């Protein structure tokens, strides 16, 4: 049986061509008016998924 894509993870993670996985930053959805400017700018960039988290998601299909 084929492994189904996990739709929740598919909406959050993005697999780059080199194999790294990008993910958004927490705390950037709402109430950004009270957070300082530097924090909001840093959140716009997003971040990469850590190696330990990559191991956790190995069994879940996210392409």
GIPE-V729514 format. One record per pair of residues at least 12 apart in sequence whose C-alpha atoms are under 8 Angstrom apart, sorted by the first residue. I is the first residue (numbers start at 0). GAP is how many residues later the second one is. Records with the same first field share a line. If there is no record, write none. Layout:
I=GAP, GAP
This chain:
2=58
3=57
4=55, 56, 57, 58
5=54, 55, 56
6=55
8=53
9=52, 53
11=12
12=49
13=49
14=48
19=28, 29
20=27, 28
21=24, 25, 26, 27
22=23, 24, 25, 26
23=19, 20, 21, 22, 23
24=18, 19, 20, 21, 22
25=17
26=16
27=12, 15, 16
